[in-house]
Amino acid sequence: MKPVQVMLDERLLAELDATEEVRQEGRSAVLRRALAAYLRQRRREYIANGYALAYRDDDGLGTEWRSWEEQGVWPVE
């Protein structure tokens, strides 16, 4: 691991240090998990935005794909 200096205001640091999780595992472990969760969320948002862009209503896939779901027919049982 590589050490990184992070500046936190005193109120935020005091609130962080007051948590049971920090007392048990340490600041670094908690901050690593928080950062990993933040990056996962950003990745999900990036992917969701990509889907939204690709499937948007203003010809994101082009007119040839418009109403494609109406072309298929479920088999009659």
Secondary structure per residue as TSV (DSSP state, phi and psi in degrees):
chain	resnum	aa	ss	phi	psi
A	1	M	-	360.0	157.2
A	2	K	-	-116.3	130.3
A	3	P	-	-70.9	141.0
A	4	V	-	-133.6	134.5
A	5	Q	-	-89.4	130.1
A	6	V	-	-127.9	133.6
A	7	M	-	-95.9	125.8
A	8	L	-	-126.4	144.3
A	9	D	-	-72.6	158.1
A	10	E	H	-61.8	-37.7
A	11	R	H	-64.1	-45.4
A	12	L	H	-65.0	-41.5
A	13	L	H	-64.1	-42.6
A	14	A	H	-63.5	-40.7
A	15	E	H	-65.5	-41.1
A	16	L	H	-62.8	-48.3
A	17	D	H	-65.2	-22.0
A	18	A	T	-78.2	-9.7
A	19	T	S	-79.5	146.1
A	20	E	H	-61.7	-38.6
A	21	E	H	-59.7	-43.3
A	22	V	H	-67.5	-39.5
A	23	R	H	-64.5	-34.2
A	24	Q	H	-82.8	-41.1
A	25	E	H	-111.1	-17.9
A	26	G	-	97.7	154.9
A	27	R	H	-58.0	-46.8
A	28	S	H	-58.7	-44.2
A	29	A	H	-63.2	-43.7
A	30	V	H	-66.6	-44.1
A	31	L	H	-66.9	-35.1
A	32	R	H	-62.6	-44.9
A	33	R	H	-64.3	-41.5
A	34	A	H	-63.5	-41.1
A	35	L	H	-67.0	-41.3
A	36	A	H	-62.2	-41.6
A	37	A	H	-64.6	-41.6
A	38	Y	H	-60.3	-46.1
A	39	L	H	-67.4	-36.4
A	40	R	H	-62.3	-43.7
A	41	Q	H	-63.2	-42.9
A	42	R	H	-61.0	-41.1
A	43	R	H	-64.4	-43.4
A	44	R	H	-59.7	-43.8
A	45	E	H	-63.8	-40.1
A	46	Y	H	-61.7	-45.3
A	47	I	H	-66.2	-44.8
A	48	A	H	-61.1	-40.5
A	49	N	H	-65.7	-36.1
A	50	G	H	-63.6	-43.7
A	51	Y	H	-62.9	-45.2
A	52	A	H	-60.6	-40.4
A	53	L	H	-66.7	-43.4
A	54	A	H	-67.7	-35.0
A	55	Y	T	-107.0	19.1
A	56	R	-	-66.6	162.4
A	57	D	T	-75.4	-19.2
A	58	D	T	-90.7	56.9
A	59	D	T	64.7	35.4
A	60	G	S	-58.0	-36.7
A	61	L	S	-103.1	-2.1
A	62	G	-	93.3	161.1
A	63	T	G	-68.7	-24.0
A	64	E	G	-65.5	-18.7
A	65	W	G	-98.5	-4.9
A	66	R	T	-61.2	133.8
A	67	S	T	61.2	26.5
A	68	W	G	-60.6	-32.3
A	69	E	G	-66.5	-20.5
A	70	E	G	-81.0	-13.3
A	71	Q	T	-78.9	-28.7
A	72	G	-	-81.0	153.0
A	73	V	-	-132.0	132.4
A	74	W	-	-74.2	141.9
A	75	P	-	-64.9	145.6
A	76	V	-	-85.8	130.7
A	77	E	-	-99.3	360.0
